[in-house]
Structures are given as structure tokens and as C-alpha cells.
Amino acid sequence: MVCTEEHVTGTNRRFSIPWTGGNLCGSETIVRFSCCPGYERTEGERGCSLVKPLKNLAETAQEMGASQFVKQAEQSGMLPLLTSRGAYTVFVARDKAFQSLTKEQEKALNGSKKSRSRPPVLLYTIAEGRITAEELPESLPTLYREGSAAVTRYPSGLIAINCIPLVATNIEATNGLIHVTESLMLSTGRNAISDVLNKTPGLSTTATALVRAQLSNELRDKKSITLFAPTR
């Protein structure tokens, strides 16, 4: 099985759904074809016809380049959820995303690991059941105590959760399903600007612009900011 992947030239950004129209913030994008997750090439045959054996969520995440996510889950006491329980849908960020965590996200991660009374904040990346990208509801309940995540579908085909683009979707594991997010999705326990934009009709243009410029996650770290947002 062959999948398309859109690459932004000069960067490490890539998306499993071509959606930019060939240009993202002034950078050219190129559509390439590769084997879908769980498939590989067979010598002498066209396409990717060989089906790889399924592994659990933790092993599958590591194969997707998300070893830091698995490490954080292990330190938070969540590894059994990813290895032997389920079924779950997990929103995984690759290792590069952990290099650009906001101060607030680092504080949330470290704080929940040290506390016995607070649930691991990484539970916010996990939902009950196998939920494909096509089935994601507008409001997605997670295993974390502080509510749901907001799912947005753009006319271009891009899907974002809490204004964070999904860069790969529907990756099968023995005990669930993985969607890869461009940055780490964590609950701040409050409504950030990107959350308000995402939930307010008429502000989709500004929300899309923030996603394109990779500013949604950065704005979550601002304690106080005023944003002038045009309506569509």
C-alpha cells in the first residue's frame, strides 16, 4: 500500500494529506510517495505489498520516531496503557517536537511525574477506543481529567486537534491506533488563544494562519496577550 506525503522544502515538516496547494508560507512543497505505515516493499514487485506484523502502541510509536514520547509515558507510569491494554487512540509527537516544548508544557510534564495526587498530563494524548481520523468528533474526550480536545477539519483536507496539525493518521497497532501530531498535545488546564479561535465560528481564517505559521503551540505559553483577529 502506497501513501502520499507532502514535504515542505528546506524544513523537516511533512504531512500525510497534501493540503497546501504547493506553497506554505512562501516555501515550496513537494508531494512524494512512500510505503504506508505497516507496509514495505517486496523485491521485484511494484508498490508496497508486504504487510508487516502489528506491534503494540509503544513499539509502533518508537518505529514512527517517537521514542521520547514513549520515554515520557514510561516515566509517568503509563507504559502498560501502551503495551498491553486498550484499545486506545493515541496522539503521538515525534522526537523533534520535544525539542520545542514551551516552558508551560515542560512544567506540566515534570510536575505531573513528581505528583502522586495528579494524573499524568500525558493522558491528554489518549482517548478510549480505536478512532480513525475520519471518525474523530469535534469534541474528543481524553483520559485526562481536564476535559476534551477540539478537532477541526479544514476545507483543504487538513485535520488539526487543538489547532495542532495531524501529520500522519490511522497507524494500526495491536492495541489501538496512532495519529502523529506536529507538536506535543497537552492540556494547559485553561483556554488558550488557539482554543478560543478553534471554538469560535467566524475565526477559522486566523486559526488556519496560526497553524500554517506554527504559532498555535507557542501562543499557549503566553500568560497575557491581545490578538486582533479578523472574521471571515
Backbone hydrogen bonds, N-H to C=O, Kabsch-Sander energy under -0.5 kcal/mol:
donor,donor_aa,acceptor,acceptor_aa,energy
3,C,34,S,-3.2
5,E,32,R,-2.4
6,E,15,F,-3.3
7,H,5,E,-0.6
7,H,30,I,-3.3
8,V,13,R,-2.4
9,T,7,H,-0.7
9,T,28,E,-2.6
11,T,8,V,-1.7
15,F,6,E,-2.3
16,S,167,V,-0.9
23,N,20,T,-0.6
24,L,27,S,-2.8
27,S,24,L,-1.8
29,T,22,G,-1.7
30,I,7,H,-2.7
32,R,5,E,-3.0
32,R,30,I,-0.5
34,S,3,C,-2.3
36,C,1,M,-2.3
39,Y,36,C,-2.1
40,E,50,L,-2.0
45,E,42,T,-2.4
49,S,47,G,-0.5
50,L,40,E,-1.9
51,V,49,S,-0.6
52,K,38,G,-2.9
52,K,50,L,-0.5
57,L,82,L,-0.8
58,A,82,L,-1.6
60,T,56,N,-2.7
61,A,57,L,-2.4
62,Q,58,A,-2.0
63,E,59,E,-1.9
64,M,60,T,-1.3
65,G,62,Q,-1.6
66,A,61,A,-2.1
70,V,66,A,-1.7
71,K,67,S,-2.3
72,Q,68,Q,-2.5
73,A,69,F,-2.2
74,E,70,V,-2.4
75,Q,71,K,-2.3
76,S,72,Q,-1.4
77,G,74,E,-1.4
78,M,73,A,-3.0
79,L,73,A,-0.6
81,L,78,M,-1.4
82,L,78,M,-0.9
82,L,79,L,-0.9
83,T,79,L,-1.5
84,S,80,P,-2.0
85,R,80,P,-1.4
88,Y,175,N,-1.6
89,T,127,A,-2.8
90,V,88,Y,-0.5
90,V,177,L,-2.7
91,F,125,T,-2.9
92,V,90,V,-0.8
92,V,179,H,-2.4
94,R,181,T,-0.6
95,D,65,G,-2.7
97,A,94,R,-1.5
98,F,94,R,-0.6
98,F,95,D,-1.3
99,Q,96,K,-1.3
100,S,97,A,-1.1
101,L,98,F,-0.7
106,E,102,T,-2.3
107,K,103,K,-2.3
108,A,104,E,-2.2
109,L,105,Q,-2.7
110,N,106,E,-2.6
111,G,107,K,-2.5
112,S,108,A,-2.0
113,K,109,L,-1.3
114,K,110,N,-1.3
115,S,111,G,-1.0
123,L,120,P,-1.9
124,Y,121,V,-1.8
125,T,122,L,-1.9
126,I,123,L,-1.8
127,A,89,T,-2.7
129,G,87,A,-2.6
131,I,129,G,-0.8
132,T,130,R,-0.6
135,E,132,T,-0.9
136,L,132,T,-0.7
136,L,133,A,-0.7
140,L,138,E,-0.5
140,L,149,A,-3.3
142,T,147,G,-0.7
143,L,123,L,-1.1
143,L,126,I,-2.3
144,Y,123,L,-0.5
147,G,144,Y,-0.5
149,A,140,L,-2.6
151,V,138,E,-2.7
152,T,160,A,-3.1
154,Y,152,T,-0.5
154,Y,158,L,-2.8
157,G,154,Y,-2.4
160,A,152,T,-2.6
161,I,164,I,-2.5
162,N,150,A,-3.4
164,I,161,I,-1.5
166,L,159,I,-2.7
167,V,165,P,-0.6
167,V,180,V,-2.5
168,A,180,V,-1.2
171,I,178,I,-2.6
172,E,170,N,-0.7
173,A,176,G,-2.1
174,T,55,K,-2.3
176,G,173,A,-1.1
177,L,88,Y,-2.4
178,I,171,I,-2.5
179,H,90,V,-2.5
180,V,168,A,-3.0
181,T,92,V,-2.7
181,T,179,H,-0.5
182,E,165,P,-2.3
186,L,184,L,-0.7
192,A,190,R,-0.7
196,V,192,A,-2.1
197,L,193,I,-2.6
198,N,194,S,-1.9
199,K,195,D,-1.5
200,T,196,V,-1.1
203,L,200,T,-1.6
207,A,203,L,-2.0
208,T,204,S,-2.6
209,A,205,T,-2.0
210,L,206,T,-2.1
211,V,207,A,-1.9
212,R,208,T,-2.5
213,A,209,A,-2.0
214,Q,211,V,-1.1
215,L,210,L,-2.5
216,S,210,L,-0.8
219,L,215,L,-2.2
220,R,216,S,-0.7
220,R,217,N,-0.7
221,D,218,E,-1.5
222,K,219,L,-1.2
229,A,227,L,-0.8
232,R,202,G,-1.9
